[in-house]
Amino acid sequence: MSASTIFIENALALAAQSLLLTSPNPRVGCVITNADGQVLGQGHTQHTGGAHAEIMALRDAQAQGHCVEGATAYVTLEPCSHHGRTGPCCDALIAAGIKKVVASMADPNPRVSGQGFARLRAAGVEVEVLPVDDPLAIESRELNIGFFSRMIRHTPWVRLKMAASLDGKSALENGVSQWITSEPARTDGHAWRARACAVLSGIGTVLVDNPKLDVRLVATPRQPHLVIVDSRLETPPDAALFTPGRVIFIYAALEDDTRKAALQARGATVIHMPGRAPGTESKVDLAAILRDLAAREINELHVEAGHKLNGSLIREGLVDEYLVYLAPLLIGLGSGMAHFGPITQLSDAVKLRFHRIEPVGPDLRILARPPGRDAF
């Protein structure tokens, strides 16, 4: 195993530590070494407006009394070259005397893409970028798949979470659904909520379950935003989802100033977004919601909804990834995970490929994606 591989792996481990922290910025790690392979400094990107990985690594080296002149920086994403909430990282590396930069991949942000590398090379810094099919480049991209989706497709990465019995039932025939899956699976589900920029649900879930839809079962430095699809503005102003300081977007097709004012008084942002096609005006435009959320810097959108909204998202081809927990139970008659169709031939079924399958307690966690969905 080469030194570059080892240090990029270390940088990726650092980037993973920022999984719950950096949104809407990418998760990035950086390791700085001297010619002998001694680690001089390391760090990962901080919260929005905080220091990026390269700056944290430079600060770490300085705190330890290490000079980084002539050193190599291993970073999991192209150093930024623009003034955003912070200054350009490539300029900081140049000013510190870094001799070489090894990066997992280029930044998809059009304000950066290739420009950070160009500025480094113009200053005499050697730049090495891993091939796009390198496993470490793929791992870096997977860690930031929502950021890549927002920058390239202008929509978030939509992850639809469902929990069901082995025969695909998400609730009993009488509506009871707590708890089909085990406590370890529920805790794992909260970890996936925590990494998302926003959690999306529908008015049906709000009215039936009155959920908080927050992260409670794992420690998190922030709560993801909350998105409610509510065509007729039926969200009760006293719903449990309203918690102080949480960002809440409610998308509606109906215009009702009284209901809107009551919800906005609870801190929600109400957005009028009816369907544009004839006959769809009474429903919200789901595709337009995704575009709007991307404009609001949402990278990963975690969906926890009922079978009707799940079915609508699937039918419109808006789901990028399925996060499914299967319990070793057979329920028989009951509610399914998603309501769409009917289809008349198997060739019309939604085709998926298994991305990852792992046991979680007594249950199975399945990550599945439509073929080619992540090729952007």
C-alpha positions in Angstrom: 0.0 0.0 0.0 1.5 3.4 -1.1 2.0 6.3 1.3 -0.6 8.3 -0.8 -3.2 5.6 -0.3 -2.5 5.5 3.5 -2.8 9.3 3.9 -5.8 9.6 1.7 -7.5 6.9 3.7 -6.6 8.8 6.9 -8.0 12.0 5.4 -11.3 10.1 4.5 -11.5 8.9 8.1 -11.3 12.5 9.2 -13.9 13.6 6.6 -16.3 10.9 8.0 -16.0 12.6 11.4 -17.6 15.7 9.9 -20.6 13.7 8.6 -23.1 15.4 10.8 -21.4 18.8 11.0 -20.7 20.5 7.7 -24.0 20.8 5.8 -24.4 22.4 3.3 -20.7 22.2 2.8 -19.0 18.9 1.7 -17.4 16.6 4.2 -13.6 16.9 3.7 -10.5 15.7 5.5 -6.9 16.8 5.2 -3.6 15.3 6.3 -0.3 17.2 6.0 3.0 15.2 6.0 6.7 16.0 5.5 9.0 14.2 3.1 9.7 11.4 5.7 6.0 10.6 6.0 5.6 12.3 9.4 2.1 13.7 10.0 2.5 17.4 10.7 -1.1 18.3 11.0 -4.6 17.1 10.2 -8.2 18.2 10.4 -11.7 18.1 8.9 -14.2 20.7 7.8 -16.1 22.3 10.6 -19.7 23.7 10.8 -21.0 26.1 8.2 -18.9 29.3 8.3 -16.2 27.5 10.2 -12.8 26.5 9.0 -12.3 24.0 6.1 -10.2 20.8 6.4 -7.1 22.4 5.0 -7.2 25.3 7.4 -7.8 22.9 10.4 -4.8 20.9 9.3 -2.6 24.0 9.0 -3.7 25.2 12.4 -3.0 21.7 13.9 0.5 21.8 12.5 1.1 25.3 13.8 -0.2 24.3 17.3 2.3 21.4 17.4 5.1 23.7 16.3 5.6 22.1 12.9 6.8 24.0 9.8 4.8 22.8 6.7 7.1 24.5 4.1 7.8 21.8 1.5 5.2 19.5 2.9 2.5 17.5 1.1 -1.2 17.9 1.8 -3.5 15.0 1.2 -7.1 16.2 0.9 -10.4 14.4 0.0 -11.7 17.2 -2.3 -10.1 19.9 -4.4 -9.2 22.9 -2.2 -11.6 25.7 -2.8 -10.6 28.7 -4.8 -13.4 31.2 -4.1 -14.5 33.5 -1.3 -17.6 32.1 0.2 -18.3 32.0 3.9 -14.5 31.5 4.3 -11.4 32.4 2.2 -9.9 30.2 -0.5 -8.1 27.1 0.9 -5.8 26.9 -2.0 -4.4 30.4 -1.2 -3.8 29.3 2.4 -1.9 26.2 1.3 0.2 28.3 -1.1 1.0 30.9 1.6 2.0 28.1 4.0 4.6 26.8 1.5 2.9 23.5 0.7 4.9 21.8 -2.1 2.4 19.1 -3.2 -1.3 18.5 -3.0 -2.8 15.0 -3.5 -6.6 15.1 -3.9 -9.2 12.4 -4.1 -11.2 14.3 -6.7 -12.2 17.6 -8.2 -14.9 19.8 -6.6 -18.2 19.7 -8.5 -19.0 23.3 -7.4 -18.8 25.3 -10.7 -17.2 28.1 -8.6 -14.3 25.8 -7.8 -14.2 22.9 -10.3 -10.6 22.8 -11.5 -9.9 26.3 -10.5 -8.4 25.3 -7.2 -6.0 22.9 -8.9 -5.1 25.6 -11.5 -4.3 28.2 -8.9 -2.1 25.7 -7.0 -0.2 24.7 -10.2 0.2 28.4 -11.2 1.9 29.0 -7.8 4.3 26.1 -8.5 2.5 23.5 -6.3 2.6 20.0 -7.7 -1.0 18.6 -7.9 -2.0 14.9 -8.1 -5.6 13.9 -8.5 -6.8 10.3 -8.1 -8.5 8.6 -11.1 -12.3 8.9 -10.9 -12.6 5.1 -10.6 -10.1 4.8 -7.8 -11.9 3.3 -4.8 -10.8 6.2 -2.6 -12.2 8.7 -5.1 -15.4 6.7 -5.1 -15.5 6.7 -1.3 -15.0 10.5 -1.2 -17.8 11.0 -3.7 -20.2 8.6 -1.8 -19.5 10.6 1.4 -20.6 13.7 -0.4 -23.2 12.3 -2.8 -25.8 14.9 -1.8 -23.3 17.8 -2.5 -22.5 16.3 -5.9 -26.2 15.9 -6.7 -27.0 19.5 -5.7 -24.0 21.0 -7.7 -24.5 18.9 -10.8 -28.2 18.1 -11.0 -29.5 21.0 -9.0 -31.6 18.7 -6.8 -30.8 17.0 -3.5 -30.0 13.3 -3.2 -33.3 11.8 -2.3 -33.1 8.9 0.1 -36.4 7.1 0.9 -36.5 5.3 4.2 -39.0 2.5 4.8 -39.3 -0.2 7.5 -41.3 -3.4 6.8 -41.8 -7.0 7.5 -40.2 -9.6 5.3 -43.3 -9.8 3.2 -43.2 -6.0 2.6 -45.8 -4.7 5.1 -45.2 -1.4 6.8 -48.2 -1.7 9.1 -50.9 -4.1 10.3 -54.3 -4.0 8.6 -55.6 -1.9 11.5 -52.8 0.7 11.0 -50.5 -0.4 13.9 -46.9 0.0 12.9 -44.9 0.5 16.2 -42.6 -1.3 16.2 -42.1 -3.6 13.2 -38.3 -3.3 13.3 -36.0 -3.6 16.3 -34.5 -0.9 18.5 -31.1 -1.2 16.8 -32.8 -0.6 13.4 -34.6 2.5 14.8 -31.4 3.9 16.2 -29.7 3.3 12.9 -32.5 5.1 11.1 -32.0 8.1 13.3 -28.3 8.1 12.3 -29.4 8.4 8.7 -31.8 11.2 9.6 -28.9 13.0 11.4 -26.6 13.0 8.3 -29.3 14.5 6.1 -29.8 18.2 5.5 -33.5 17.8 5.8 -36.2 15.3 6.6 -39.3 15.2 4.4 -42.7 13.8 5.3 -46.4 14.3 4.3 -49.4 15.7 5.9 -50.9 12.2 6.3 -48.1 11.2 8.6 -48.4 14.5 10.5 -52.1 14.1 11.1 -52.1 10.4 11.9 -48.9 10.1 14.0 -48.2 13.7 15.1 -44.4 12.9 14.9 -41.5 15.2 15.8 -39.4 13.8 12.9 -36.2 14.9 14.7 -33.0 13.1 15.7 -33.3 11.7 19.2 -31.7 8.3 19.4 -28.2 9.4 18.4 -26.1 12.4 19.4 -26.1 15.1 16.8 -24.7 18.7 16.8 -27.7 19.9 14.8 -31.2 19.0 13.8 -31.9 18.5 10.1 -34.4 20.9 8.6 -38.0 19.6 8.2 -40.0 19.6 5.0 -43.8 18.9 5.0 -45.8 18.3 1.8 -49.2 19.7 2.7 -51.3 20.5 -0.3 -54.2 21.9 1.6 -52.4 23.6 4.5 -53.8 21.2 7.1 -50.8 21.1 9.4 -52.1 21.9 12.9 -50.2 24.9 14.4 -49.9 22.9 17.6 -48.3 19.9 15.9 -45.4 18.2 17.7 -43.0 18.9 14.8 -42.8 22.6 15.8 -39.8 22.9 18.1 -37.9 26.2 18.8 -35.1 27.0 16.4 -35.8 24.3 13.9 -36.1 25.3 10.2 -39.4 24.0 8.8 -40.6 24.3 5.2 -44.3 23.6 4.4 -45.1 23.2 0.7 -48.7 23.8 -0.3 -50.9 24.0 -3.3 -53.7 25.9 -1.5 -53.4 29.6 -0.9 -55.0 30.5 2.4 -53.6 33.6 4.2 -55.1 32.8 7.5 -53.7 29.2 7.7 -50.4 30.5 6.3 -50.1 33.2 9.0 -50.8 30.7 11.8 -48.1 28.3 10.6 -45.6 31.1 10.0 -46.3 32.3 13.5 -45.0 29.0 14.7 -41.8 29.5 12.7 -42.5 27.7 9.5 -41.8 29.0 6.0 -44.9 28.3 3.9 -44.2 28.0 0.1 -46.9 28.0 -2.5 -46.0 25.4 -5.1 -49.0 23.9 -7.0 -48.7 21.5 -9.9 -48.4 23.2 -13.3 -49.9 20.5 -15.5 -53.7 20.7 -16.1 -55.5 18.8 -13.4 -52.6 18.9 -10.9 -53.2 22.3 -9.5 -54.6 21.0 -6.2 -51.4 19.0 -5.5 -47.9 20.3 -4.8 -45.3 19.9 -7.6 -42.9 17.4 -6.1 -40.2 17.9 -8.7 -40.3 21.6 -8.2 -40.0 21.1 -4.4 -36.7 19.3 -5.0 -35.4 22.1 -7.2 -36.4 24.7 -4.6 -34.8 22.7 -1.8 -31.5 22.6 -3.7 -31.7 26.3 -4.1 -32.0 26.4 -0.3 -28.7 24.4 0.0 -30.2 21.0 0.8 -27.8 18.2 -0.2 -29.3 15.1 1.2 -33.1 14.8 1.6 -34.3 12.0 3.9 -37.9 10.9 3.3 -40.0 9.3 6.0 -43.6 9.3 4.7 -46.6 7.2 4.2 -47.3 4.8 1.4 -49.2 7.5 -0.7 -46.4 10.1 -0.7 -43.8 7.3 -1.1 -45.7 6.1 -4.1 -46.0 9.5 -5.7 -42.2 10.1 -5.3 -41.5 6.7 -6.9 -44.1 7.1 -9.7 -42.5 10.5 -10.6 -39.0 9.0 -10.7 -37.7 11.3 -7.9 -36.1 8.7 -5.6 -32.3 8.2 -5.8 -31.8 5.7 -3.1 -34.0 3.3 -1.0 -33.1 2.8 2.6 -35.1 -0.3 3.7 -35.2 -2.1 7.0 -36.6 -5.6 6.8 -37.7 -7.3 10.0 -37.8 -11.2 10.2 -41.6 -11.1 10.5 -44.5 -12.2 8.3 -47.6 -10.0 8.7 -49.9 -11.1 5.9 -52.7 -8.6 5.3 -51.5 -5.0 6.0 -50.3 -1.8 4.4 -47.5 -1.8 1.9 -44.5 0.5 1.8 -45.5 2.5 -1.3 -48.7 2.9 -3.2 -48.3 3.3 -7.0 -49.3 1.5 -10.2 -50.9 -0.8 -11.0 -48.5 -2.2 -13.5 -49.6 -4.9 -15.9 -46.2 -6.5 -16.8 -43.1 -7.1 -14.8 -41.0 -5.2 -17.4 -42.6 -2.0 -16.1 -41.5 -2.6 -12.5 -39.2 -0.1 -10.9 -35.8 -1.7 -11.3 -33.2 -1.4 -8.6 -29.7 -2.7 -7.8 -28.5 -3.6 -4.3 -25.9 -1.1 -3.2 -25.3 -2.5 0.2 -26.9 -5.0 2.5 -26.0 -5.3 6.2 -27.6 -6.8 9.3 -28.7 -4.3 12.0 -29.6 -6.2 15.1 -32.0 -8.9 14.1 -33.1 -6.9 11.0 -31.6 -6.2 7.5 -30.7 -2.8 6.2 -30.8 -2.6 2.4 -29.6 0.3 0.4 -30.8 0.0 -3.2 -30.6 2.4 -6.1 -32.1 2.6 -9.6 -29.3 1.5 -12.0 -27.2 4.5 -13.1 -28.9 6.9 -10.7 -25.6 7.9 -9.1 -23.9 8.4 -12.5 -23.9 12.2 -12.6 
